[in-house]
């Protein structure tokens, strides 16, 4: 499977899913003494600042994660309780037993996998750069971007931050509070580029409201988005893996991602 990109935000989307054939024993969580899969309510931790994965315009949670969570709730006959938590507190809240699963556009990383368990991926993405249209002549290639003496924004605690600090040695790194703050900083000239997940670049690049900005559609990293559960709760992980597989096979996964991201799905 291969990624392709265009100015209108079309992308090749890969959802890598597999279903285990093993029956896992129900393990205990850190607070209640039972696996979350046996409860009638599943507490979903999220940070609502990552459109189109999850956001809260007009006070209502919407996005890919919300739609997927609701489908999981229907299939497992559970009420999904959404718990809004700052990004840097999601993993501590999960480990501490305050939530049962993280569904917030989280990439699988080795560091995170030491603290929590991840389901199988539901979306394949990468970090991309967003800049002003007028900068395209100087930042029009990966080599130019990586070597330019520019100010580069990122959200703290994300794989975008890791990429900037690891690969853009001539750049001045600058943390921004949110995607909206990064857009404002790009427009004011405070930063010259913003490194974030591909869905952000697709959305900005295809929305006329951001006509002065452009997403540079080269994947700078190769990442998978997945849901996080406690390492001890293998029963819930198995149940969620099964749901991802079912939604892939019956077309719901593709339908939901197409609803929120202008994509073309191809299998080669």
FIRO-926717 format. One record per residue: y, z, x of N, C-alpha, C in turn. Coordinates in pm, 1 decimal, always signed. Atoms other than C-alpha are relative to their C-alpha. Last residue first. Layout:
BEGIN
Y,Z,X,Y,Z,X,Y,Z,X
...
***
This chain:
BEGIN
+39.6,+110.9,-86.3,-214.0,-434.1,-213.8,-119.4,+40.6,+85.8
+114.6,-45.3,-78.3,-116.0,-221.9,-512.5,-49.3,-119.3,+79.6
+92.9,+104.2,-41.3,+231.0,-279.6,-653.3,-112.7,+63.7,+79.4
+123.5,-51.6,-57.7,+457.9,-50.4,-850.9,-92.3,-116.5,+30.1
+106.1,+95.4,+27.7,+813.4,-176.4,-904.2,-124.0,+52.8,+69.5
+98.4,+33.5,-102.0,+1075.4,+92.6,-926.1,-91.3,-111.7,-46.7
+22.3,+142.6,+20.3,+1394.9,+179.7,-1108.1,-92.0,-50.2,+110.0
-32.6,+77.1,-120.2,+1353.9,+557.1,-1092.3,-30.4,-145.9,-28.6
-108.5,-64.8,-73.9,+1363.9,+795.5,-1391.3,+44.1,-76.4,+123.4
-107.6,-42.5,+90.2,+1158.5,+612.8,-1654.3,+121.4,+48.8,+78.6
-78.1,+119.0,+34.8,+952.7,+437.1,-1388.5,+117.8,+35.1,-91.8
-81.7,+33.9,-116.1,+844.6,+775.9,-1254.2,+84.3,-123.9,-26.3
-105.7,-100.6,-16.4,+733.8,+885.0,-1601.0,+88.1,-33.5,+119.9
-97.2,+13.1,+108.0,+541.6,+565.2,-1675.1,+116.9,+97.1,+16.9
-83.9,+117.6,-22.8,+371.7,+564.1,-1336.0,+108.3,-12.8,-105.3
-74.8,-22.3,-123.8,+245.7,+919.7,-1377.8,+94.0,-116.1,+28.6
-115.4,-85.9,+25.6,+150.7,+862.6,-1742.9,+84.2,+22.4,+124.9
-128.0,+68.2,-5.9,-67.6,+562.0,-1662.2,+122.1,+87.4,-22.2
-37.7,+43.4,+135.0,-405.0,+699.8,-1776.3,+140.8,-60.2,-7.5
+95.3,+92.9,+58.9,-548.2,+703.6,-1423.4,+43.0,-48.4,-138.1
-1.7,+127.4,-73.3,-245.2,+855.5,-1254.6,-88.3,-102.3,-71.4
-125.1,+68.4,+33.8,-206.6,+1119.6,-1523.1,+17.0,-129.6,+77.3
+6.4,+49.4,+138.0,-575.4,+1213.4,-1491.7,+125.6,-79.2,-35.0
+93.4,+112.2,+4.3,-557.1,+1239.8,-1113.2,-6.8,-61.0,-139.1
-64.5,+111.2,-70.1,-245.1,+1455.0,-1124.7,-89.8,-124.1,-6.2
-103.4,+53.9,+87.7,-410.8,+1674.5,-1387.8,+73.0,-117.9,+63.3
+65.8,+75.9,+106.3,-723.8,+1720.0,-1176.7,+103.0,-64.4,-91.9
+50.1,+123.4,-60.5,-516.8,+1822.7,-876.8,-64.9,-89.3,-105.3
-115.2,+89.0,-12.4,-339.3,+2070.3,-1104.7,-37.7,-130.9,+68.9
-39.5,+45.7,+133.4,-668.3,+2229.9,-1211.8,+116.2,-98.3,+7.0
+99.6,+96.0,+45.7,-792.7,+2245.9,-852.1,+36.6,-56.7,-136.2
-15.8,+122.8,-79.3,-470.0,+2411.4,-736.0,-98.0,-107.5,-46.2
-115.7,+71.9,+52.7,-490.4,+2659.3,-1020.8,+20.9,-130.0,+76.3
+34.7,+48.9,+133.5,-843.8,+2759.0,-921.8,+115.3,-78.3,-61.0
+65.3,+129.6,-11.1,-749.1,+2777.6,-554.5,-37.6,-57.3,-136.6
+29.9,+49.6,+134.7,-504.7,+3058.5,-624.0,-58.4,-140.5,+3.9
+112.5,-70.3,+61.9,-519.3,+3245.6,-291.6,-43.4,-61.2,-132.3
+121.4,+35.4,-73.1,-301.7,+2992.5,-108.4,-122.0,+63.5,-65.3
+40.7,-100.4,-97.9,-36.2,+3039.3,-375.2,-130.5,-41.7,+67.2
+61.5,-116.5,+64.4,+69.5,+2714.6,-538.4,-33.2,+102.8,+108.2
+45.4,-111.8,-81.8,+300.3,+2429.8,-436.5,-57.8,+112.2,-83.8
-30.8,-129.4,+59.3,+336.3,+2095.9,-610.8,-59.7,+110.7,+85.8
+113.3,-64.9,+66.5,+344.8,+1771.4,-414.3,+47.9,+130.4,-61.3
-41.3,-108.9,+86.9,+586.5,+1520.3,-263.8,-122.5,+54.5,-72.0
+61.7,-8.8,+131.0,+457.4,+1314.4,+26.1,+57.8,+118.1,-75.6
+22.4,-130.0,+60.9,+651.7,+1209.4,+332.7,-68.8,-12.4,-135.1
+109.7,+30.2,+91.4,+689.6,+926.8,+584.6,-44.1,+132.5,-61.3
+117.1,-86.8,-11.9,+1022.1,+948.6,+764.0,-104.9,-46.3,-100.2
-12.2,-62.2,-131.1,+1322.0,+724.7,+828.4,-114.9,+94.7,+28.1
+57.0,-135.1,-3.4,+1231.0,+499.3,+536.9,+6.2,+55.7,+142.6
+106.5,-6.5,-99.6,+1473.4,+205.9,+564.2,-55.3,+142.3,-5.8
+137.4,-13.4,+47.3,+1665.8,+147.3,+244.4,-104.7,-16.9,+109.5
+62.3,+84.0,-103.4,+2018.6,+219.9,+360.4,-150.3,+15.8,-15.2
+119.0,-57.9,-61.1,+2170.2,+353.9,+39.1,-57.5,-97.9,+99.7
+120.5,+82.8,-6.4,+2521.1,+234.1,-28.6,-112.8,+80.9,+61.5
+104.2,-52.4,-88.7,+2849.2,+393.1,-131.6,-121.4,-91.9,-2.9
-56.7,-9.7,-134.2,+3173.8,+253.7,-275.6,-101.4,+50.4,+102.8
-18.0,+131.3,-58.3,+2994.5,+135.5,-589.6,+58.1,-0.5,+139.2
-6.9,-23.6,-144.5,+2876.2,+485.9,-668.8,+18.0,-132.2,+74.0
-94.8,-109.2,-21.4,+2947.5,+474.9,-1043.4,+17.8,+31.9,+147.7
-135.7,+51.5,-21.1,+2777.1,+135.5,-1045.3,+104.5,+109.0,+23.3
-90.6,-47.2,+104.5,+2440.7,+315.3,-1000.7,+141.9,-50.9,+27.7
+13.4,+84.5,+118.9,+2172.2,+128.8,-804.2,+95.5,+37.5,-112.7
-11.9,+141.6,-29.2,+2245.2,+253.2,-452.8,-2.9,-89.6,-121.7
-138.3,+30.2,-38.1,+2313.6,+608.5,-566.5,+18.2,-149.7,+21.6
-89.2,-27.9,+113.4,+1984.4,+638.5,-752.9,+143.1,-39.2,+31.8
+21.8,+99.3,+104.6,+1775.6,+466.3,-486.0,+100.5,+18.9,-112.7
-55.4,+127.9,-45.8,+1929.4,+677.1,-207.1,-15.8,-107.0,-106.6
-146.3,-14.5,+0.9,+1862.4,+1000.0,-398.7,+66.0,-130.5,+41.9
-51.3,+11.2,+137.4,+1506.0,+891.2,-475.6,+151.7,+14.9,-10.2
-15.9,+135.6,+51.8,+1452.2,+824.5,-102.2,+50.8,-6.7,-144.3
+121.1,+67.0,+45.7,+1505.0,+1183.7,+9.3,+30.7,-135.4,-64.4
+66.6,-68.2,+111.2,+1822.2,+1279.0,+194.8,-121.8,-81.3,-42.4
+144.0,+22.8,-7.1,+2028.6,+1200.4,+502.2,-67.7,+81.7,-109.1
+71.8,-111.0,+61.2,+2402.0,+1169.9,+438.4,-147.4,-34.4,+2.0
+129.5,+34.6,+57.6,+2625.2,+948.9,+650.8,-63.2,+127.7,-54.0
+13.5,+146.0,-4.7,+2984.2,+944.0,+772.9,-131.4,-48.6,-59.2
+122.6,+42.9,-66.0,+3084.3,+1300.5,+685.6,-8.4,-152.0,-7.8
+43.3,-120.4,-72.4,+3428.5,+1445.1,+607.2,-131.8,-23.1,+72.5
+7.7,+26.5,-142.9,+3550.7,+1096.1,+519.9,-42.4,+120.1,+82.6
-120.2,-54.4,-64.9,+3666.8,+1199.8,+172.6,+3.6,-28.9,+149.3
-119.3,+66.9,+52.0,+3417.4,+970.6,-0.8,+128.2,+48.4,+66.5
+0.8,+140.4,-42.3,+3129.1,+1084.5,+215.5,+128.5,-69.0,-42.1
-30.8,+0.9,-143.2,+3220.3,+1451.2,+164.9,-1.7,-141.4,+57.1
-143.0,-27.2,-15.6,+3234.4,+1405.7,-213.3,+40.7,-5.8,+146.4
-70.5,+118.2,+49.8,+2892.4,+1242.7,-210.7,+150.5,+17.8,+17.2
+12.8,+104.9,-101.9,+2758.5,+1523.4,+8.2,+73.7,-126.4,-42.3
-91.4,-34.7,-109.1,+2894.6,+1788.9,-228.2,-4.6,-105.4,+109.9
-136.2,+26.9,+46.8,+2722.8,+1614.5,-519.8,+102.9,+30.9,+108.0
-18.7,+144.3,-0.1,+2396.6,+1610.7,-325.3,+141.8,-35.0,-43.7
+74.3,+71.5,+104.4,+2429.2,+1982.6,-260.8,+20.8,-150.1,+15.9
+59.5,-89.3,+98.9,+2567.4,+2253.1,-31.3,-90.4,-70.9,-99.9
-75.2,+9.3,+125.6,+2630.7,+2039.0,+273.5,-76.3,+78.3,-105.4
+68.6,-38.9,+122.2,+2518.3,+2112.7,+630.7,+93.0,-15.5,-120.2
-80.8,-81.6,+89.8,+2686.5,+1920.2,+910.2,-75.8,+27.2,-130.1
+66.8,-38.6,+124.1,+2522.0,+1770.2,+1216.5,+88.9,+89.0,-86.1
-42.6,-136.1,+29.4,+2748.2,+1596.8,+1471.1,-64.9,+40.4,-132.5
-73.1,-30.7,+122.5,+2558.1,+1290.4,+1582.6,+44.2,+146.2,-3.4
-141.6,+28.1,-22.3,+2460.7,+1181.8,+1932.3,+87.1,+38.2,-119.0
-54.7,-85.9,-104.7,+2120.5,+1351.9,+1913.8,+147.9,-24.5,+28.1
-135.3,+55.9,-9.1,+2015.4,+1200.0,+1581.6,+82.4,+82.6,+99.5
-8.7,+141.2,-38.4,+1636.5,+1244.1,+1600.4,+140.9,-54.0,+22.5
+102.7,+46.5,-93.2,+1535.7,+1610.3,+1584.9,+28.4,-138.8,+56.5
-1.7,-82.4,-120.6,+1842.1,+1772.4,+1430.5,-98.1,-50.1,+105.8
-128.9,+12.8,-69.6,+1888.7,+1490.1,+1180.6,-3.6,+76.1,+131.9
-13.0,+133.7,-57.8,+1519.6,+1470.3,+1084.8,+128.6,-12.8,+81.2
+92.0,+12.3,-113.5,+1480.8,+1845.6,+1039.9,+14.8,-135.0,+67.4
-55.7,-77.3,-110.6,+1790.6,+1859.0,+819.4,-87.2,-13.2,+124.5
-116.0,+73.9,-49.0,+1654.8,+1580.0,+603.0,+65.9,+71.1,+116.4
+49.5,+87.6,-105.7,+1323.3,+1764.1,+583.2,+110.3,-92.9,+50.5
+72.0,+117.8,+46.9,+1512.8,+2028.3,+388.2,-53.0,-80.3,+118.0
+135.3,-34.3,+40.2,+1617.6,+2384.6,+468.4,-82.6,-115.5,-50.8
+72.0,-95.7,-84.6,+1987.4,+2307.0,+473.8,-138.9,+28.2,-56.3
+14.6,-128.0,+68.4,+2099.1,+1997.6,+283.8,-85.2,+91.5,+86.8
+135.2,-27.3,+48.3,+2210.0,+1717.2,+512.2,+4.4,+130.8,-77.5
+25.2,-111.0,+90.9,+2531.2,+1559.5,+639.4,-145.8,+10.0,-40.7
+109.9,+25.1,+93.2,+2584.6,+1342.8,+943.6,-27.2,+124.9,-82.8
+29.8,-127.6,+65.0,+2905.7,+1323.4,+1144.6,-99.4,-26.0,-112.6
-58.4,-20.1,+132.1,+2901.4,+1016.3,+1367.7,-30.6,+140.7,-49.5
-67.3,-130.4,-12.0,+2840.6,+935.8,+1733.3,+76.7,+31.9,-128.6
-144.3,-3.2,+24.7,+2597.6,+651.8,+1647.2,+56.9,+141.9,+14.4
-76.0,-19.3,-123.7,+2257.2,+647.5,+1815.0,+150.0,+14.5,-21.2
+52.2,-109.8,-81.1,+2022.6,+698.6,+1519.7,+86.2,+29.0,+122.0
-13.4,-128.9,+68.8,+2227.4,+486.2,+1281.2,-40.2,+115.7,+90.0
-142.5,-33.2,+5.8,+2264.9,+195.6,+1523.2,+21.3,+135.7,-64.3
-44.5,-33.6,-135.4,+1893.2,+195.9,+1598.8,+146.0,+41.0,+1.4
+50.7,-133.5,-32.8,+1802.4,+210.8,+1228.0,+49.5,+43.6,+137.3
+137.8,+3.7,-47.5,+2026.3,-85.7,+1155.1,-43.2,+142.5,+32.4
+86.1,+93.5,+70.6,+2347.9,-154.3,+965.2,-140.2,-15.4,+53.2
+122.4,-77.5,+21.0,+2541.1,+153.6,+1075.5,-108.8,-84.9,-65.6
+29.6,-81.8,-118.7,+2840.0,-24.5,+1233.4,-130.1,+78.4,-13.5
-4.2,+82.9,-120.9,+2871.8,-313.5,+988.1,-37.0,+79.4,+124.5
+124.5,+72.6,-15.3,+2754.7,-98.7,+694.7,-2.5,-86.0,+126.0
+63.8,-37.5,-126.4,+3037.2,+149.6,+739.3,-122.4,-85.9,+30.0
-76.4,+53.0,-112.9,+3260.2,-13.7,+474.1,-61.0,+33.8,+135.7
+17.8,+144.6,-12.5,+2996.2,+44.2,+207.6,+68.9,-52.7,+125.4
-102.0,+79.5,+69.7,+3009.4,+417.8,+270.9,-26.1,-148.7,+24.3
-127.6,+6.5,-69.3,+2685.3,+588.4,+375.1,+101.6,-75.8,-86.1
-101.0,+50.1,+94.3,+2348.1,+699.1,+244.6,+133.2,+2.5,+73.5
-141.4,-26.5,-23.2,+2056.2,+741.0,+483.3,+84.1,-60.7,-110.4
-83.8,+119.1,-14.6,+1690.4,+764.4,+389.5,+144.2,+42.6,+21.9
-143.3,-24.7,-10.7,+1415.5,+1027.5,+414.7,+72.5,-133.5,+18.0
-46.7,-18.9,-136.0,+1075.0,+915.0,+296.5,+146.8,+35.5,-2.6
-140.5,+31.7,-25.8,+871.5,+894.4,-24.3,+28.9,+4.8,+149.2
-14.1,+29.2,-142.7,+517.8,+901.9,-164.4,+143.4,-46.1,+25.7
-101.5,+101.2,-29.1,+485.3,+1068.1,-505.3,+16.2,-12.7,+151.0
-22.5,+81.7,+118.5,+208.5,+1270.5,-674.0,+103.7,-108.8,+24.7
-132.9,+58.4,+24.0,+62.4,+1428.1,-362.3,+6.4,-77.1,-131.1
-3.7,+136.7,-47.8,-257.7,+1637.7,-388.4,+137.8,-59.7,-31.0
+89.2,+88.9,+73.5,-174.9,+1997.5,-452.8,-6.8,-134.0,+72.2
-54.8,+113.3,+73.1,-13.8,+2208.7,-185.4,-110.0,-71.3,-78.1
+91.7,+114.0,+10.1,-109.0,+2555.6,-65.7,+66.6,-109.6,-82.3
+47.3,+31.4,+134.9,+155.7,+2803.6,+44.9,-100.1,-114.3,+8.1
-37.3,-107.8,+92.3,+270.5,+2982.0,+362.6,-54.7,-20.1,-140.8
+47.0,-126.6,-55.0,+120.5,+2780.1,+647.4,+23.8,+115.5,-96.2
+142.6,-12.7,+27.8,+158.0,+2464.6,+438.1,-61.5,+123.6,+64.3
+17.1,-50.1,+136.5,+535.4,+2512.4,+444.4,-146.6,+24.6,-31.6
-54.9,-134.3,+9.2,+542.8,+2478.2,+822.5,-18.2,+60.7,-138.0
+92.5,-93.1,-64.9,+307.5,+2181.4,+828.6,+49.8,+143.8,-11.4
-23.5,-11.7,-143.3,+520.4,+1996.0,+574.9,-97.3,+101.0,+58.0
+102.7,-71.1,-75.8,+446.6,+1867.1,+224.6,+39.7,+0.4,+146.8
+82.8,+77.1,-92.3,+768.1,+1763.0,+56.5,-103.3,+89.9,+65.4
+22.1,-57.6,-133.1,+903.4,+1959.1,-240.3,-93.9,-86.5,+82.4
-20.6,+106.4,-98.1,+1045.4,+1771.3,-539.8,-19.5,+46.8,+142.1
-142.5,+19.0,-27.4,+1080.6,+2088.2,-745.0,+25.8,-105.3,+106.3
-6.2,+141.5,+39.6,+751.4,+2181.1,-909.1,+145.6,-40.6,+13.7
-128.1,+64.7,-31.4,+666.5,+2513.9,-741.9,-11.7,-146.6,-39.3
+4.9,+131.3,-63.0,+378.3,+2695.8,-910.9,+142.2,-46.2,+27.9
+138.3,+42.3,-20.8,+292.4,+3044.3,-1037.4,-11.7,-131.9,+74.8
+27.3,+127.3,+66.7,+625.6,+3225.0,-1018.9,-142.7,-40.2,+34.1
-100.7,+9.7,+105.2,+723.3,+3584.1,-932.8,-9.5,-131.1,-78.3
+56.8,-7.7,+133.2,+397.7,+3638.3,-743.7,+100.2,-7.6,-112.5
-14.7,-133.4,+56.7,+549.6,+3724.2,-406.2,-51.6,+14.9,-141.6
+85.7,-90.1,-76.3,+414.9,+3408.7,-242.4,+2.6,+140.8,-59.7
+139.2,+35.3,+26.3,+572.2,+3197.5,-515.3,-94.7,+97.4,+69.2
+28.8,-37.3,+138.7,+908.4,+3375.4,-502.5,-144.9,-30.6,-36.3
+15.4,-145.6,+12.3,+911.5,+3358.4,-122.0,-34.2,+45.1,-142.2
+126.1,-40.8,-61.8,+842.0,+2980.9,-144.5,-16.5,+151.4,-0.9
+115.4,+46.0,+76.4,+1119.0,+2912.9,-394.6,-131.9,+48.8,+59.6
+75.0,-112.7,+53.6,+1384.5,+3131.0,-230.4,-125.4,-42.1,-77.2
+57.3,-77.9,-110.2,+1537.2,+2868.8,+0.9,-77.9,+122.4,-46.9
+102.0,+72.4,-77.0,+1580.2,+2628.9,-290.0,-65.7,+87.7,+105.9
-57.3,+73.0,-114.0,+1765.5,+2874.8,-514.2,-110.7,-57.0,+88.4
-6.3,-82.1,-120.8,+1554.0,+2967.8,-818.5,+68.6,-81.1,+109.1
-91.9,+57.8,-97.7,+1544.3,+2838.0,-1176.2,+22.9,+97.9,+115.2
-74.3,-107.7,-64.6,+1233.9,+2953.0,-1364.4,+88.1,-61.6,+108.2
-74.7,+45.9,-116.6,+1084.8,+2704.4,-1609.7,+89.6,+111.6,+52.1
-123.9,-78.1,-8.2,+822.3,+2852.8,-1841.5,+73.0,-37.4,+128.6
-60.4,+10.1,-132.8,+552.6,+2598.5,-1924.4,+135.1,+71.7,-2.4
-145.5,+7.4,+10.9,+350.6,+2705.3,-2228.6,+57.6,+1.1,+141.3
-78.5,-110.3,-52.3,-13.4,+2624.1,-2171.1,+148.4,-21.4,-30.8
-27.9,-90.1,+112.0,-271.7,+2409.6,-2347.0,+72.6,+125.6,+47.3
+64.8,-128.3,-29.2,-392.7,+2256.9,-2019.5,+21.7,+103.2,-109.9
+141.2,+20.4,-32.4,-321.0,+1900.2,-2131.9,-74.4,+131.6,+22.4
+73.0,+52.2,+116.4,+3.3,+1983.7,-2310.3,-149.4,-8.0,+29.5
+8.6,-104.7,+101.1,+131.1,+2202.9,-2026.9,-77.9,-44.3,-122.6
+101.1,-95.4,-46.1,+49.1,+1938.0,-1768.0,-19.1,+110.0,-103.6
+129.8,+64.5,+21.5,+244.6,+1681.9,-1970.3,-113.7,+91.5,+43.4
+27.6,-4.4,+142.9,+540.0,+1921.3,-1986.4,-132.7,-67.0,-33.9
+38.8,-136.9,+35.6,+525.2,+1971.9,-1610.7,-35.3,+9.8,-148.3
+136.9,-21.5,-47.0,+527.8,+1596.3,-1553.8,-50.0,+139.0,-37.6
+90.6,+80.2,+82.5,+835.5,+1551.5,-1773.0,-145.6,+20.4,+41.1
+3.4,-60.6,+132.9,+1016.7,+1839.6,-1604.0,-97.4,-75.6,-89.6
+78.8,-123.0,-4.1,+925.7,+1717.7,-1255.3,-12.1,+63.5,-138.1
+141.4,+30.4,-20.1,+1047.1,+1364.3,-1325.7,-84.4,+126.3,-5.8
+40.8,+67.4,-122.3,+1381.7,+1479.1,-1459.0,-150.3,-21.8,+6.2
+60.6,+131.6,+18.7,+1549.8,+1704.0,-1713.1,-44.6,-54.2,+135.7
+81.0,+45.3,-112.8,+1661.3,+2066.0,-1749.3,-66.8,-133.1,-33.5
+140.4,+24.6,+34.1,+1930.2,+2103.9,-2016.5,-74.6,-53.8,+121.8
+75.2,-122.4,+23.8,+2271.0,+2267.0,-1958.6,-146.6,-17.1,-34.6
-24.2,-51.9,+135.6,+2476.1,+1951.8,-2004.1,-88.8,+118.8,-33.8
-126.0,+45.1,+60.4,+2320.6,+1803.4,-1691.8,+12.5,+55.7,-141.7
-35.3,-70.5,+123.3,+2047.2,+2020.4,-1541.8,+135.6,-45.4,-52.8
-142.0,-32.4,+7.8,+1859.2,+1843.1,-1263.4,+28.2,+63.9,-134.7
-33.5,-107.9,+93.3,+1503.3,+1776.7,-1150.6,+149.0,+30.9,+9.3
+117.6,-85.6,+8.0,+1336.3,+1482.4,-976.6,+23.2,+114.3,-97.5
+53.8,-9.8,+135.5,+1610.8,+1231.4,-1061.7,-124.7,+86.7,-10.9
+27.4,+113.5,+88.4,+1816.2,+1413.2,-952.9,-58.7,-117.0,+80.8
+61.3,+113.2,-69.1,+1775.6,+1705.8,-711.5,-33.4,-111.9,-99.6
-110.3,+72.2,-64.7,+1993.2,+2003.2,-801.3,-48.1,-127.0,+69.9
-46.2,+112.7,+81.9,+1781.6,+2198.9,-1049.2,+119.6,-72.3,+60.5
-142.3,-1.6,-31.5,+1586.7,+2419.6,-809.5,+59.9,-126.0,-60.9
-69.1,+123.9,-34.7,+1239.4,+2485.6,-946.6,+145.8,+27.9,+34.8
-120.9,-19.3,-77.6,+975.5,+2751.8,-1007.8,+62.4,-132.7,+38.9
-29.8,+112.6,-88.5,+726.0,+2690.4,-1288.8,+132.5,+26.7,+71.8
-138.6,-13.6,-45.4,+576.3,+2995.1,-1459.2,+27.2,-101.5,+110.3
-6.7,+36.8,-141.5,+257.6,+2894.1,-1641.2,+146.2,+1.0,+41.9
-131.5,+45.1,-44.3,+208.0,+3075.8,-1971.8,-5.6,-29.0,+149.5
-50.7,+91.2,+102.3,-129.2,+3113.1,-2146.5,+135.5,-58.3,+37.0
-107.0,-53.1,+83.3,-289.4,+3263.6,-1837.1,+47.6,-104.6,-101.0
+58.1,-67.9,+116.3,-630.6,+3170.8,-1692.0,+105.2,+54.7,-95.4
+61.4,+100.3,+86.8,-488.6,+2909.0,-1453.8,-59.4,+63.7,-124.9
-97.4,+49.6,+97.2,-254.8,+3172.1,-1309.4,-62.8,-99.5,-96.5
-56.4,+130.5,-31.7,-553.3,+3333.7,-1142.6,+95.5,-43.5,-109.4
+78.0,+112.3,+50.2,-598.6,+3701.5,-1217.5,+65.8,-130.3,+42.6
+142.7,-20.1,-19.6,-491.7,+4028.5,-1051.8,-86.5,-110.5,-56.5
+69.0,-26.8,+125.8,-142.9,+4026.4,-1198.9,-148.4,+25.1,+16.0
-56.1,-100.6,+89.9,+61.5,+4065.8,-884.5,-91.5,+33.7,-117.3
-48.8,-119.0,-67.7,-62.9,+3886.3,-572.1,+51.0,+108.4,-92.5
-133.2,+16.1,-54.8,-286.1,+3631.6,-739.4,+51.6,+135.7,+45.5
-103.1,-87.3,+51.6,-662.7,+3663.4,-773.1,+135.2,-32.6,+58.9
-45.6,-99.9,-93.5,-916.7,+3388.0,-724.1,+119.0,+74.8,-56.0
-132.6,-47.4,+36.4,-1111.4,+3191.7,-985.1,+38.3,+112.3,+94.1
-2.0,-130.2,+64.6,-1405.5,+3029.7,-808.0,+143.0,+39.9,-31.9
-49.5,-108.8,-82.9,-1363.4,+2658.2,-738.3,-11.2,+132.4,-74.3
-49.6,-102.9,+89.9,-1581.3,+2398.8,-909.9,+39.7,+119.0,+84.9
+51.0,-135.4,-13.9,-1614.1,+2107.8,-672.4,+59.0,+90.8,-106.5
+113.1,-15.6,+88.9,-1571.8,+1742.6,-760.4,-56.9,+139.7,+2.5
+114.3,-65.2,-61.8,-1224.4,+1712.7,-620.3,-111.5,+14.9,-101.1
+50.1,-108.1,+83.2,-990.7,+1457.6,-770.8,-122.2,+60.0,+65.3
+144.4,-1.1,+7.1,-781.1,+1230.4,-556.4,-42.7,+123.8,-74.3
+61.7,-108.0,+72.7,-419.3,+1119.4,-577.5,-151.1,-5.9,+17.3
+131.1,-18.5,-58.6,-185.6,+912.8,-367.9,-65.2,+121.2,-63.9
+39.6,-133.5,+43.1,+107.0,+786.7,-570.6,-143.1,+20.1,+45.4
+139.1,-30.7,-21.8,+260.8,+493.2,-388.6,-26.7,+141.7,-47.2
+32.4,-140.1,+20.7,+584.3,+344.3,-508.1,-148.9,+19.9,+18.7
+143.8,-4.6,+17.9,+724.1,+16.7,-384.0,-41.7,+144.9,+1.3
+76.2,-52.5,-111.3,+1093.0,+30.7,-440.2,-147.2,-9.0,-30.1
+142.0,+21.0,+19.9,+1355.7,-135.3,-651.5,-74.3,+48.9,+122.5
+75.4,-124.5,+7.1,+1691.0,+32.3,-603.9,-147.3,-20.2,-27.1
+0.3,-51.3,+137.6,+1910.0,-259.6,-690.9,-86.3,+123.2,-14.7
-128.5,-63.4,+29.7,+1988.3,-317.1,-321.7,+2.9,+59.5,-140.0
-106.0,+95.1,+29.0,+1619.1,-384.8,-251.5,+125.4,+74.8,-37.5
-124.3,-51.3,+53.3,+1325.9,-196.8,-95.5,+96.6,-113.9,-29.2
-103.8,+101.3,-10.1,+961.1,-256.8,-20.0,+123.8,+53.4,-68.1
-130.6,-20.6,+62.9,+699.9,+8.6,+61.9,+85.4,-125.9,+14.6
-116.6,+22.9,-85.1,+343.0,-100.4,+136.3,+126.8,+26.4,-78.6
-119.6,+0.0,+84.3,+0.0,+0.0,+0.0,+124.9,+0.0,+88.0
***
